[in-house]
Amino acid sequence: QVQLVESGGGLVQPGGSLRLSCAASGGIFNLWHMGWYRQAPGKQRELVAAVTRGGSTNYTDSVKGRFTISRDNAKNTVSLQMSSLKPEDTAVYYCHAVTSAGTLDYWGQGTQVTVSS
C-alpha cells in the first residue's frame, strides 16, 4: 500500500522560507515521477513543481526562482524548498506520485502553508 506523508508546513512571514518534505512508502520510489501541488481556498488544485524519475524538474511560472524541488531516492523522499514566500503562496500543499507509465497515482494528505504577517 503506497503512502505519502507530508511534513514541514506552517505559518511564515512574507519573505520567509519553508521546506516541505514528503516521505513515500509501499512502492518503488525511484520509478515514480513526483510533484507538489497546492490548493488555495476557492481555487483549483495546481501543479507547483515536479521532478521526473530521471531528475528533470519543472515549475509553475509563479514560483520559478523561489522554489526548488528535489528528490532523494535513497531515502524515498521528495522535498520542496520555498523561499521569498508571498501571501499568495498560502495553500494546502500536496505531495503527488505517478508511475512512469502514468497508470497509477497517489496523493498525500496535505500540509498547510500560511504566509502572513
MIGULO-998930 format. One record per residue (C-alpha): x, y, z; chain; residue number from 0. Coordinates in nm, 4 decimals, decimal comma. Last residue first. Layout:
N
NODE         c1         c2         c3   chain     n
NODE          X          Y          Z       A   NUM
...
end
This chain:
117
NODE         c1         c2         c3   chain     n
NODE     0,2423     3,8937     0,8782       A   116
NODE     0,1070     3,6151     0,6643       A   115
NODE     0,2193     3,3224     0,4560       A   114
NODE     0,0233     3,0114     0,5514       A   113
NODE     0,1314     2,6665     0,4374       A   112
NODE    -0,0987     2,3797     0,5298       A   111
NODE     0,0109     2,0225     0,4690       A   110
NODE    -0,1682     1,7709     0,2502       A   109
NODE    -0,2956     1,4144     0,2957       A   108
NODE    -0,0584     1,2716     0,0383       A   107
NODE    -0,1709     1,1719    -0,3050       A   106
NODE    -0,1145     0,8709    -0,5290       A   105
NODE    -0,1114     0,7962    -0,8993       A   104
NODE    -0,1461     0,4922    -1,1179       A   103
NODE    -0,1400     0,4409    -1,4944       A   102
NODE     0,1029     0,7134    -1,5869       A   101
NODE     0,3521     0,4638    -1,7245       A   100
NODE     0,6241     0,6144    -1,5060       A    99
NODE     0,4038     0,5751    -1,2015       A    98
NODE     0,2653     0,8920    -1,0519       A    97
NODE     0,3366     1,0421    -0,7130       A    96
NODE     0,1858     1,3520    -0,5577       A    95
NODE     0,2660     1,5530    -0,2474       A    94
NODE     0,0032     1,8066    -0,1537       A    93
NODE     0,0342     2,1646    -0,0363       A    92
NODE    -0,2613     2,3356     0,1293       A    91
NODE    -0,2460     2,6985     0,0354       A    90
NODE    -0,0828     3,0337     0,1061       A    89
NODE     0,1598     3,1100    -0,1760       A    88
NODE    -0,0414     3,4246    -0,2471       A    87
NODE     0,0843     3,5698     0,0802       A    86
NODE     0,4370     3,5582    -0,0623       A    85
NODE     0,7332     3,3390     0,0230       A    84
NODE     1,0791     3,4533    -0,0684       A    83
NODE     1,1952     3,0936    -0,0355       A    82
NODE     1,0330     2,7518    -0,0671       A    81
NODE     1,2368     2,4317    -0,0613       A    80
NODE     1,0172     2,1461    -0,1775       A    79
NODE     1,1287     1,7998    -0,0842       A    78
NODE     1,0884     1,4478    -0,2164       A    77
NODE     1,1722     1,1444    -0,0086       A    76
NODE     1,2361     0,7770    -0,0629       A    75
NODE     1,5586     0,7935     0,1427       A    74
NODE     1,7940     0,6516    -0,1205       A    73
NODE     1,5874     0,8083    -0,3978       A    72
NODE     1,6406     1,1551    -0,2600       A    71
NODE     1,4292     1,4020    -0,4538       A    70
NODE     1,4480     1,7747    -0,5097       A    69
NODE     1,2101     2,0610    -0,5792       A    68
NODE     1,3278     2,4199    -0,5585       A    67
NODE     1,1050     2,7212    -0,5063       A    66
NODE     1,1858     3,0920    -0,5476       A    65
NODE     1,3427     3,1222    -0,8931       A    64
NODE     1,0299     2,9931    -1,0615       A    63
NODE     0,7355     3,0034    -0,8223       A    62
NODE     0,4771     3,1970    -1,0281       A    61
NODE     0,5811     3,0321    -1,3533       A    60
NODE     0,4846     2,6803    -1,2483       A    59
NODE     0,7912     2,4701    -1,2091       A    58
NODE     0,9695     2,1909    -1,3929       A    57
NODE     1,2357     1,9432    -1,2956       A    56
NODE     1,4312     1,6648    -1,4589       A    55
NODE     1,5666     1,4105    -1,2121       A    54
NODE     1,5299     1,0894    -1,4100       A    53
NODE     1,2257     0,9736    -1,2160       A    52
NODE     1,0774     1,3099    -1,3028       A    51
NODE     1,0629     1,6081    -1,0720       A    50
NODE     0,7592     1,8312    -1,0433       A    49
NODE     0,6727     2,1744    -0,9135       A    48
NODE     0,3656     2,3802    -0,8318       A    47
NODE     0,0876     2,1844    -1,0009       A    46
NODE    -0,2477     2,3406    -0,9305       A    45
NODE    -0,5526     2,2467    -0,7270       A    44
NODE    -0,8432     2,4655    -0,8208       A    43
NODE    -0,9276     2,7739    -0,6226       A    42
NODE    -1,1854     2,8665    -0,3593       A    41
NODE    -0,9407     2,8301    -0,0742       A    40
NODE    -0,5876     2,7666    -0,2068       A    39
NODE    -0,4848     2,4318    -0,3442       A    38
NODE    -0,1273     2,3269    -0,3932       A    37
NODE     0,0536     2,0598    -0,5891       A    36
NODE     0,3980     1,9121    -0,5325       A    35
NODE     0,5313     1,6510    -0,7703       A    34
NODE     0,6965     1,3156    -0,8104       A    33
NODE     0,7568     1,0898    -1,1110       A    32
NODE     0,7838     0,7372    -0,9866       A    31
NODE     1,0310     0,4603    -1,0679       A    30
NODE     1,2742     0,5626    -0,7936       A    29
NODE     1,0031     0,5223    -0,5343       A    28
NODE     0,9300     0,1569    -0,5891       A    27
NODE     0,6238     0,1240    -0,3692       A    26
NODE     0,4935     0,0981    -0,0175       A    25
NODE     0,6489     0,4080     0,1292       A    24
NODE     0,6976     0,7722     0,0457       A    23
NODE     0,8125     1,0523     0,2724       A    22
NODE     0,7246     1,4016     0,1589       A    21
NODE     0,9137     1,7047     0,2819       A    20
NODE     0,8280     2,0727     0,2806       A    19
NODE     1,0918     2,3355     0,3487       A    18
NODE     0,9874     2,6832     0,4492       A    17
NODE     1,1289     3,0286     0,3865       A    16
NODE     1,0441     3,3877     0,4718       A    15
NODE     0,9771     3,6882     0,2535       A    14
NODE     0,6228     3,7218     0,3822       A    13
NODE     0,6029     3,5804     0,7346       A    12
NODE     0,5686     3,2086     0,7951       A    11
NODE     0,2968     2,9852     0,9368       A    10
NODE     0,3304     2,6116     0,8966       A     9
NODE     0,4115     2,3242     0,6672       A     8
NODE     0,7066     2,0935     0,7173       A     7
NODE     0,5594     1,7485     0,6737       A     6
NODE     0,3980     1,5388     0,4033       A     5
NODE     0,3254     1,1664     0,4193       A     4
NODE     0,2814     0,9668     0,1010       A     3
NODE     0,1624     0,6089     0,1394       A     2
NODE     0,1508     0,3275    -0,1123       A     1
NODE     0,0000     0,0000     0,0000       A     0
end
